[in-house]
Amino acid sequence: MSTGVSIVGAGLSRFGRQPGRTGRELALDAIRAALLDAGLAWTDVQVAFGGSDGSGLADTLVADLGLTGIPFTNVKNGCATGGSALMSAVNAIRSGSAEIALAVGFDKHPRGAFDPRPEDWGLPAAYGEAGLMVTTQFFGIKIARYMREHGISERTLALVAEKAYRNGALNPNAWRREAIPADDIAAADMVNDPLTRFMFCSPGEGGAAIIVTSDAVAARLGRAVRLLGAATRTRRFGSFEVFSPSIQGTGVPSSVSADAAAAAFAAAGVSPSDVDVVQVQDTESGAEVMHLAECGFCKHGEQEAMVAAGETEIGGRLPVNTDGGCIANGEPIGASGLRQVHEIVTQLRGEAGERQVSAPQIGFTHVYGAPGISACTVLAV
């Protein structure tokens, strides 16, 4: 099904520690870059959606952008905040209520781990007192089980992270811009077995913005990337998720990432085999491994051979996380999903410089977060 929606502008702030700058300022950087990219002014935007996990209310950005009176809705949906903002903007175009819409996500997290409160997630205080709100434990448990079931080695986890840092070194907006050898990654401090320090992303800082329009506006502006399909989903019974790390029921656990990806591909009318460049959530390197299969790009267990053969490299058969992903860019919760879309738009336009994939036609983005939510898009030129 054609959505009749195109992306005409994509903008980023720099990612990483930026002392003296607020999350709001990073959002403004991204919005202004997206407007410039589209050849539009703020006064052209008819509706906006955006949010952050902890850096303020997106609608208040109008105080700096201009008091034009447009509807601006705040979105807060965990790691899917950016993806949910984009879905809202897309639906505004689809419904005919606007022809030019903005989605923005931003955050500025302090150093250290995220510190969610159990009560905010419908969990008893004792859950946090037992240390189960520490997300690294969940990621360690989940990938350890997956590796045992599907024959994935710890070496593969190190190679995925090595690729992330190598790609980040080619990305001028990335936080981590120094390559790290796989041997050093594997030998680094263990955080939660089998994941070492360099296999994880860090809570970070950054903003990302996307401008979507109707087909008529896109034709006038040019440089449009078509949004073929987009979907968000929440977890179903039997899933194995952040803050609920147990398997309920019998059989194979359900996957919210698989559900969201399947819905996005169905809406787009294409299959995973048609995709030329991919962004998947890599909160840690094990997540990239699992999400490649969950999103339909390989069978479970095939990732070991794919990674070893270099298939997920920039010059490989299926380039993955060409901008360095979360591992190299960090995880500003509100911005990550839209950063992924920015990278795919950049790749499809042929504007990625040293990290450019050879003539991609279709791209895919996937974000996953607590307590079991996913957002996916399929884009094309």
N, C-alpha and C positions, 0 to 999 in steps of 0.2 A: 504493500500500500504506500503510495506516495504521500509524504507529509506536507508537501508544498512549503517547506521551510528551508532556508539557507543560512549559513553562517557567513557574514560579510566582514566581521571584525573580531580579532582575537588579541588580547593584551595581557602581559605579565608584568609584575614587579620583579626585582631581584629576589631570590630565595636565600635563606640563611640568616645568621645573626646580624642585625642592623641596629646597633645601639643608637638611642636618641630618636628613633622613628617609631611611630605607633602603627598598630595594625590598620587603622583607618587610613593612614597616609599610604600604606602599601596598596590598599584597595583603590585609592584615588590614582595612584601610579598606573594600576592595571586598567582601570576604566578609561583614563585619558589615552593610554596606548591603544586600546581597542577602538575608541572613537577615531583616533588618527588613522589607524589601519583601515577602517571602513570608509573614511572620507566623510564622516558625519560630525555634527555638533551635538552637545548634550541636549540642546533644544529640539533636536530631531527625535529623541527617544520618547516613546509614548507610554511605556510601562516597564517596570523594573522589578526584579526579584533578587534577593541575595542574603548572605548571612555569614556568620562566623560562630565558632564554638565558644570563644571567650574574649573576643576583642571588640564587642560593642554591637550596636544595632545598625544594620546596613542602611535602613531608610534614612538615618540621620546624615548620610553622606550628601544629601541634597543641600545641606547648609554650605558645602564647599563647591558642589557641582553647579548649583543654581536652583532657585526656588521656582520651578516651572509648573508645579501643581500636579505632576503625574502620580498615578498610583504606584507605590513602591512597597512591596510586601517582604517582610522579614522571613527568612527560612532558617530553621535549625534542625538538622537531621543527621547528626553525627558525621561520619566520613562521607556520607552521601549528600551533605549540605549543598555542595556545588552542583552535583548532578540533579538534585531535586529542584534547585533554582533554575537550572537550564530546562528541565521538563516543564516547569511552570511557564517560562518564557515561550517555549515551543507551543504549549497549549494555548497561550494567548494569541499567537499568530494563527494557529489552526482554527480557532474559534471565530476569527475575524474581528476580535475586539481591539487588535492593534496590528500595525504593519511593521513596526520596528520595536524590538524588545531587548532588554539588557539582563544578563545574569552575571552576578559577581559573587566571589567567595574570597575570604581573607581570614587570617589569624596571625597571632604573635604569641607563641607559647614560651613560658620560661624554661630554663635549663632543667634537665631531669626528666623523670617519667611523668606521664599523665597521672592525675590524681582524682579520678571519678569517685563520687560518693555512692555507696550501694543504694541508698534510699532513692536517689534520682533514677535508678534503673529497675525499681520494683523489687529490690533484694533486701534481705535483713541486714542490719548492721554487722552481725556476726560474720557475714560473708567477707566483708572487708577486713575484719579483725583477724581472720584466718589467712590473710594475704592473697585471697583469690581475686581481688580487683587489680592485681598487677598483671597487665596484659601479656608481658613476656612469658609468663607461665603458660597461658593458654596457647600461644603460638608454638612454644616448645613441645607441649603435649600433642598438639594437632599434627605437626609435621613429623614428630617421632612415630606416631601411629601410622601415618601415611607412608613414610619411608619403609617401615616394616612390612606393610601390606603390598607395596608396589615395587620394591626392590630399588629404591632411590638411595644413593650413597651420600655421605657427608661431603665428599669431594664435589658433587654437583651443587650443593648449597654454596660452597666457596666460589665455584666458577660463576654462578649467577651473580653473586655480589661483586666479583671482579669485573664482570661486564658492566655492572651499574656504575662503578667508579670510573671505568674507562670511558663510558659514554658521557658521564657527567663532566669529565675533563674537556669534552668538546662542546659543552653547553655554557654559553656566557652568563646565563641566569642561574646556574646551579650553585648550590651551597658547597658541596664536596667536589672539588675540581682537581684532585690528585689521584692518579691511578694507584691501586693497591694490589699487589700480586696475590693470587689465590692461596699460596702457601702461608703468607702473612695473615690472611683472613682466617684461615683454618686454625692457625696457631694462636690467635688472639684470645683474650680472656673469655671464658665461658660465661654466658649470661643465664640461659636456660637450655640445657642439653637438648638437642645438638647445636644450638644457635650461639655463635660467638658474637662479640661486641660489634665487629664490622659487618655482620650479616643483617643488622637491624637499621632501620631509619631512626631519626631522632625527631622529637617534637620541634617544630621549626617556625619560620616566619615567612610570609609571602602573601601575595594577592594575585588573582586571575580573573579575567572578565571576557565574556563572549557576547557578541551582538548578533541576534537572529532577526531575519526579516521574511516577509512574504516573497513569493517568486517574482512579483512585479517590481518590487523595490530592488531585489537582488539583480534582476536583469538590467536595471538602470545603473546600479553601482558597479557591476562587474566583480571579478575576483571571488565569486561566491563558491563556497564548498557546500554541497547538498547534504542535508541531514536526512538520511534514508530511514533511520529508525532509532528510537530511544525508549528505554523502559527502566522503571525502578520496581523493586520487589522487597518484601520483608520475608523473614524466615518462616518456613512451614514446620509442622510437627516432625520431630525426628532429626532436626539439624544439630550440628555440633558447632557452637558459636562462642564468641567472646562473652564472658559472664554467664554462660550456660554450657560449660565444657563436659557434657555427658551425653551419651547416646540414648535417646528414648525410643521405645518401640523395637521392632525387629527389622532385619534387612539392612540395606545400604543407607547410610544417613542421607537425608535430603540436603540440597545445596542451594542457597539463595542466589549465589553467583550463577549457577547453571540455569536457574529459573529466569533471572534477569537477562542473561545473554541470549537464551532461546527466544524470549519475547522480543528483544531488540532485533534479532536476525529475522524473525517472522514478520515483523513490521517492515523491515527493510526489503524483504524479498530476496535476500542473498544468504549464502551459507558461510561458515567459517573458512572453508577452502577457497573462497573468493577474496579473502582479506590479504592485503599486501604489507601492512604495518600495524602493530598492536601495542596498546598500553594496558597493562593489567596491574592491579594493586600489588605492591611489593613492600608491605609494612616490614617484612623481613624476607630473606631470599627464599624461604620455604613457601611463602605465600605465592610468589611468582610461579613456582613449580606446580603447585596445586591448581592455581587459577587457569593455567594454560589448558589443563584437561577439563576443568569444570566449565570453561567457556567454549569448549568444543574444538580446540585447535590440535588436539592429539588425544590418544587413548591414555588412560591412567597407566603409568609405568614407562611410557615412551619418552618422557622428558629426559631421562638419563642419557639416552643416545642422542637426542636432539641437541642438548647442551654440549655434549662432548664433541659433536660434529660441527659446532659453530652455527647451527641453523638459526639461532635466535640473535645472532650478531647483526650489526648494521648491514653488512654485506651478505647475510645469510638468506635462507629460504623464507624465514618468517621473522623479521626484525622485531624485537620486543623491548619496550621501554628505552627507546632511542635517546631520550633526554636524560637518562640516568635514573628515572623513576623516583620513588620516595626515598630509596636508599641514598641517592646522591643529592636530591633536592630537599630532603627533610619532609616532615608531615605537618604543615599548617592545615588543620582539619578542614576548614571551610574552603580552602583553595585547591586542594589536591585534585578533585575530580575535574575542575575546569582547567587546571594545568595540563592534564592529560589531553583534553580536547584541543587546547592551544597547540600542543606538540603535533597532534595528528593533522590539524589544519595547516601547520607550517610544513609538514612533510608532504601533504597532498599538493601544496602550492609549489613545491620544489625549492623552498627557501630555508632549508635547515643547515646549509653550509657544510662543515666538515662531517656532520652526522647524517647527511642526506641519504635516504634510501633511493635506490634506482627506480624512478618512474612509477611510484605507487598510485593506484587508482581508487582503492577502497581501504579505509582504516577503521579501527575498532578501539573503543575505550571501555574500561571496566574499573569500578571502584567498589571496595567492600569495607564495611566497618561494623562496629558494635551497635546494637546487640545482635546483629544478623540482618544487615540491610545491604543492598547492592544496586548500583545504577550503571547502565551500559548505553553506549551510542554506537551507531554505524554511520560513517561519513564517506562521501565519495566526491570525485571531481567529474 
